[in-house]
Amino acid sequence: MTPDPITRSPLGAAVTVEELETDPHPALARLRATEPVSWVPALGGWLVTRHDLALRVMRDAAAYTVDDPRFSTARVIGPSMLSLDGRAHGRHRDAFSRPFRPAATRERFTAFVHDEVDRLVAALRPAGHAELRGEFAGPLAVAVVAEALALRDVDPGTVRSWYEAFVTAISDITAGRPGEAGGAYDRLRAAIADPAPGSPLTEAAAGAEGLTDDEVTANAAVLMFGGIDTTEGMIVNAVRHLLIHPGELALVREDPGLLDAAIEESLRLEPSASVVDRYATADAELGGASIRAGDLVRVSLAGACRDPGVFPDPDRYDVRRANAADHLAFAHGPHFCFGAHLARLEARTALRALLDRLPGLRLEPGRPHDPRGLVFRKPEALRVRWDAFTL
């Protein structure tokens, strides 16, 4: 029986999808303080907002699984590493994760990322203004994912349209709306039908534990919307945080060694993927809540990353925060994002180039730039200016 939201989670009962899509942090703070595991009717499940409880859920795949027919990603693209647990999860994940280990990432992608960033910044510099999400962060993320999946013959605009279809469908399902990716899955499947030698797709399809064509396609879609949407958000959120905090930006300019810390602190303050879903496999007690087998348990990464019990003064952007890297922006446990090393490489290279080569970089006055999104959070646009006449 579903818990009575009024008597068991009165604060959760008042939370709306609209406030979670626009500015979720005040609501998440209220829940975390008194209902850290709260039944939120607007989401159709429990919402976990405390750091230690979020870790407990994400680490325990036996008690809180992704392997459920209601899981949003599986409903859009079919079974994949993101929607399976145990041995099946390893079968899907291992072949794809090997090329993204730290040493392999540095060897394979460092030069490519630097070249793409140089090309994009060089194209932007003369104008003195740009919309960084659409003209820089998005194209960079698309190019890197296309390189990773050996989609070199596919137009970047086409790749972008595929991932947007996947992300929109997943976000709609999470919000309780119908979600459908249209023909994006079929077009992706056709594009990767004959992967280049040495690509992750070729490795995934090989060997006794090899994946079927549909399974390879589903996992390629996971890499696509994960590697594009979250990395794009990671970059624009980090730029925004620095530009709206001039004191912190000055610290980074004075000490470039703080750039990595600035990126980690931005990830903590506004994870570009703000929530992950799990399903209870048995009745359980969690944070004072009585969860029933089959209940949806949503982990708010955004809520956990501002837990004052872990991060003092959690709403402050502080590039010198000692434990910023304890954030959960890349999730945790068996489903930790194996693309984290590549995403950090992209963000570090992108921000360094923007700060070094666009003097006087600043937000364009009067333009909205607050992040939005229920699942994937970033500004709809990030319009900036710089002093082009000094170049």
C-alpha positions in Angstrom: 0.0 0.0 0.0 1.3 3.4 -0.9 2.1 5.6 2.1 -0.3 8.4 2.9 1.6 11.5 1.8 -0.2 13.8 4.1 0.5 11.9 7.3 3.8 10.3 6.5 5.5 13.0 4.3 3.6 16.3 4.6 6.5 18.3 3.1 7.0 15.9 0.2 3.3 16.1 -0.5 3.6 19.8 -1.2 6.6 19.6 -3.6 5.7 20.2 -7.2 7.5 19.2 -10.4 7.6 22.8 -11.4 9.8 23.8 -8.4 12.0 20.8 -8.9 12.5 21.8 -12.5 13.2 25.5 -11.8 14.8 26.0 -8.4 14.7 22.8 -6.4 17.2 23.7 -3.7 14.9 25.3 -1.1 12.5 22.4 -1.3 15.3 19.9 -1.1 16.8 21.6 1.9 13.4 21.5 3.7 13.1 17.8 2.9 16.6 17.0 3.9 16.2 18.6 7.3 13.0 16.8 8.4 12.0 14.3 5.7 15.3 13.0 4.3 13.4 10.1 2.7 10.1 11.6 1.7 7.2 10.4 -0.3 6.7 12.9 -3.2 3.5 12.3 -5.0 4.6 14.6 -7.9 7.4 12.1 -8.6 5.4 9.0 -7.8 8.0 7.7 -5.3 10.4 8.4 -2.5 13.0 11.1 -2.7 16.3 10.7 -0.8 18.0 14.0 -0.1 20.6 13.2 2.6 24.2 12.4 1.6 24.7 9.2 3.7 21.3 7.8 2.7 22.0 8.5 -0.9 25.3 6.6 -0.7 23.5 3.7 1.0 20.9 3.4 -1.8 23.4 3.7 -4.6 25.9 1.2 -3.1 23.3 -1.5 -2.4 22.2 -2.7 -5.8 20.7 -5.9 -4.2 18.2 -3.8 -2.1 17.7 -0.9 -4.6 17.9 -1.9 -8.2 17.7 -0.3 -11.6 16.4 -3.5 -13.1 12.7 -2.7 -13.2 10.4 -2.4 -16.2 9.4 1.1 -15.1 13.0 2.4 -15.3 12.8 5.4 -17.6 16.0 4.8 -19.7 15.0 1.1 -20.4 11.6 2.3 -21.5 13.2 4.6 -24.1 16.2 2.5 -25.4 15.8 -1.0 -24.0 18.0 -2.9 -21.5 21.5 -1.4 -21.1 24.3 -1.0 -18.6 22.2 1.8 -17.0 19.1 -0.4 -16.4 20.7 -3.7 -15.3 22.4 -5.0 -12.2 24.6 -7.9 -11.2 26.2 -10.1 -13.8 24.1 -8.7 -16.6 25.2 -5.2 -15.7 28.8 -6.2 -15.8 28.4 -7.9 -19.2 27.0 -4.7 -20.7 29.3 -2.2 -18.8 32.7 -3.9 -18.9 33.4 -3.8 -22.6 32.4 -0.1 -22.8 34.2 1.0 -19.7 37.7 -0.2 -20.6 38.4 2.6 -23.2 37.4 5.2 -20.6 39.8 4.2 -17.8 42.1 7.1 -16.7 45.3 6.2 -18.6 43.3 5.2 -21.7 41.3 8.4 -21.6 44.4 10.5 -21.4 46.1 8.7 -24.2 43.1 8.5 -26.6 41.3 11.8 -26.0 43.7 14.5 -24.7 44.9 15.7 -28.1 41.5 15.4 -29.7 39.8 17.5 -26.9 42.5 20.1 -27.1 42.2 20.4 -30.9 38.4 20.7 -30.7 38.5 23.3 -28.0 41.1 25.3 -29.9 39.0 25.1 -33.0 35.8 26.2 -31.3 37.4 29.1 -29.3 39.2 30.4 -32.4 35.9 30.5 -34.3 34.3 32.5 -31.4 37.0 35.0 -30.5 36.5 37.7 -33.2 32.8 38.2 -32.4 33.3 39.3 -28.7 30.1 37.5 -27.7 28.6 34.0 -27.9 26.0 31.7 -26.5 28.3 29.2 -24.8 25.9 26.3 -24.5 24.9 26.1 -28.1 28.1 27.4 -29.7 30.8 25.9 -27.5 29.9 23.3 -24.8 27.4 21.4 -26.8 29.5 21.1 -30.0 32.5 20.1 -27.9 30.5 17.3 -26.1 29.0 16.1 -29.4 32.4 16.0 -31.1 33.9 14.0 -28.3 31.1 11.4 -28.1 31.1 11.1 -31.9 34.8 10.4 -31.8 34.3 7.9 -28.9 31.6 6.0 -30.8 33.4 6.3 -34.2 30.5 8.3 -35.7 32.9 10.4 -37.7 30.7 10.3 -40.8 27.6 11.5 -39.1 26.8 15.2 -39.1 27.2 16.7 -35.6 23.7 18.3 -35.9 22.3 14.8 -36.5 24.1 13.3 -33.5 22.8 16.2 -31.4 19.2 15.6 -32.6 19.5 11.9 -31.5 20.7 12.7 -28.0 18.1 15.4 -27.6 15.4 12.9 -28.5 16.7 10.4 -25.9 17.1 13.1 -23.1 13.6 14.6 -23.8 11.9 11.2 -23.6 13.7 10.3 -20.4 12.9 13.6 -18.8 9.2 13.4 -19.8 8.9 9.9 -18.3 10.6 11.1 -15.0 8.1 13.9 -14.8 5.2 11.5 -15.4 4.6 12.4 -19.0 4.6 10.1 -22.0 8.2 9.8 -23.4 9.1 8.6 -26.9 12.4 8.9 -28.7 10.9 8.7 -32.2 13.2 7.3 -34.8 16.4 8.3 -33.1 17.1 4.8 -31.9 16.7 3.2 -35.4 18.9 5.9 -37.0 21.6 5.4 -34.3 21.4 1.6 -34.8 22.0 2.0 -38.5 24.9 4.4 -38.0 26.8 2.0 -35.8 26.0 -1.2 -37.7 29.6 -1.4 -38.9 31.8 0.1 -36.2 35.4 1.1 -36.9 38.1 -1.3 -35.7 39.2 -0.4 -32.2 36.1 1.5 -31.2 34.2 0.7 -28.0 31.4 -0.6 -30.1 33.6 -3.2 -31.8 35.0 -4.3 -28.4 31.5 -4.6 -27.0 30.3 -6.8 -29.8 33.2 -9.2 -29.7 33.9 -12.4 -27.7 31.8 -15.0 -25.9 30.2 -12.3 -23.7 29.6 -10.1 -26.8 26.4 -8.0 -27.0 23.7 -8.2 -29.6 23.3 -5.3 -32.1 20.3 -4.0 -30.1 22.3 -4.2 -26.9 25.3 -2.3 -28.4 22.9 0.3 -29.7 21.2 0.8 -26.3 24.6 1.2 -24.6 25.8 3.6 -27.3 22.6 5.7 -26.6 23.6 5.7 -22.9 27.0 7.0 -23.8 25.5 9.5 -26.1 23.0 11.2 -23.9 25.2 10.8 -20.8 28.4 12.0 -22.5 26.7 14.9 -24.3 24.0 16.3 -22.0 25.8 15.9 -18.7 29.2 17.1 -20.0 27.6 20.1 -21.8 25.8 20.9 -18.5 29.0 20.4 -16.5 30.9 23.0 -18.6 28.2 25.7 -18.8 27.4 25.3 -15.1 31.1 25.7 -14.2 31.5 28.8 -16.4 28.4 30.3 -14.9 29.5 29.7 -11.3 32.8 31.4 -11.9 31.3 34.4 -13.7 28.6 35.0 -11.0 31.3 34.8 -8.3 34.0 37.3 -9.3 35.9 36.8 -6.1 36.2 33.0 -6.8 37.1 33.7 -10.4 39.9 36.1 -9.3 41.3 33.3 -7.1 41.3 30.9 -10.1 43.0 33.5 -12.3 45.6 34.1 -9.7 46.2 30.4 -9.1 45.4 28.2 -12.1 45.9 25.2 -9.9 42.5 25.9 -8.4 40.7 25.3 -11.7 40.1 21.6 -11.0 38.7 22.5 -7.5 36.5 25.1 -9.1 35.0 22.4 -11.4 34.5 20.0 -8.6 32.7 22.7 -6.5 30.5 23.5 -9.4 29.6 19.8 -9.8 28.7 19.8 -6.1 26.6 22.9 -6.2 24.7 22.0 -9.3 25.1 18.5 -10.6 24.3 18.4 -14.3 22.4 15.1 -13.6 20.4 15.8 -10.5 18.5 12.6 -9.8 18.9 8.8 -10.3 16.2 6.2 -9.9 16.2 2.9 -8.0 13.5 0.4 -7.1 13.2 -1.4 -3.7 13.5 -5.1 -4.0 12.1 -5.8 -0.5 10.4 -4.0 2.4 13.0 -1.8 4.1 13.5 1.0 6.6 15.5 4.0 5.3 16.0 7.3 7.1 12.9 6.7 9.2 10.7 5.8 6.2 9.0 2.5 5.7 9.6 1.5 2.1 7.7 -1.3 0.4 9.1 -3.7 -2.1 8.6 -2.3 -5.6 8.5 1.3 -4.5 10.4 3.9 -6.6 13.3 5.4 -4.6 14.7 8.5 -6.3 18.1 9.7 -5.1 18.4 13.5 -5.3 22.1 14.0 -6.2 21.4 17.7 -6.0 20.0 17.4 -2.5 22.8 15.1 -1.3 25.5 17.4 -2.7 24.2 20.3 -0.5 24.0 18.3 2.7 25.3 20.7 5.5 26.3 17.6 7.5 29.0 17.0 4.9 29.5 20.4 3.2 29.4 23.4 5.7 27.7 26.5 4.3 26.5 24.2 1.4 24.9 26.9 -0.8 28.1 28.8 -1.1 30.4 28.4 -4.1 33.9 28.0 -2.6 36.8 27.0 -4.9 38.9 26.3 -1.8 36.4 23.9 -0.2 38.5 21.1 1.1 36.0 18.2 0.4 34.2 19.4 -2.7 35.2 16.2 -4.5 33.0 14.2 -2.0 30.1 15.3 -4.2 27.9 12.6 -5.8 27.5 14.3 -9.2 28.8 11.2 -11.0 26.6 8.9 -8.8 28.2 6.1 -6.8 28.4 2.4 -6.5 28.1 0.0 -9.4 26.6 2.7 -11.6 29.3 5.3 -11.0 29.8 7.2 -14.3 32.9 5.7 -16.0 33.0 8.7 -18.3 33.9 11.0 -15.3 37.6 11.1 -16.3 36.7 12.2 -19.9 34.1 14.7 -18.7 36.7 16.3 -16.4 39.2 16.4 -19.2 36.7 18.2 -21.4 35.7 20.7 -18.7 39.3 21.4 -17.6 40.4 22.0 -21.2 37.4 24.1 -22.0 37.5 26.4 -19.0 41.2 26.9 -19.3 40.9 28.0 -22.9 37.9 30.3 -22.2 39.7 32.0 -19.3 43.0 32.3 -21.1 41.9 33.3 -24.6 38.7 35.4 -24.0 39.9 38.4 -22.0 37.3 40.1 -19.8 34.9 37.1 -20.1 31.6 38.0 -18.5 27.9 37.3 -18.5 25.9 39.4 -20.9 23.7 41.7 -18.8 20.0 41.2 -18.7 20.1 37.7 -20.1 18.6 34.8 -18.0 21.1 32.1 -17.0 19.6 30.1 -14.1 19.8 26.4 -14.6 16.6 24.5 -15.3 15.6 20.8 -15.6 14.2 18.0 -13.5 16.8 15.4 -14.4 19.5 17.3 -16.5 20.1 20.7 -15.1 21.8 23.6 -16.9 21.0 27.1 -18.2 18.8 27.1 -21.3 21.4 29.5 -22.7 24.6 31.1 -21.4 25.2 34.3 -23.2 28.6 35.9 -22.6 30.8 38.7 -23.8 34.6 39.4 -23.8 36.9 42.2 -25.0 37.5 41.2 -28.6 39.2 44.5 -29.4 42.2 43.5 -27.3 43.0 40.4 -29.3 
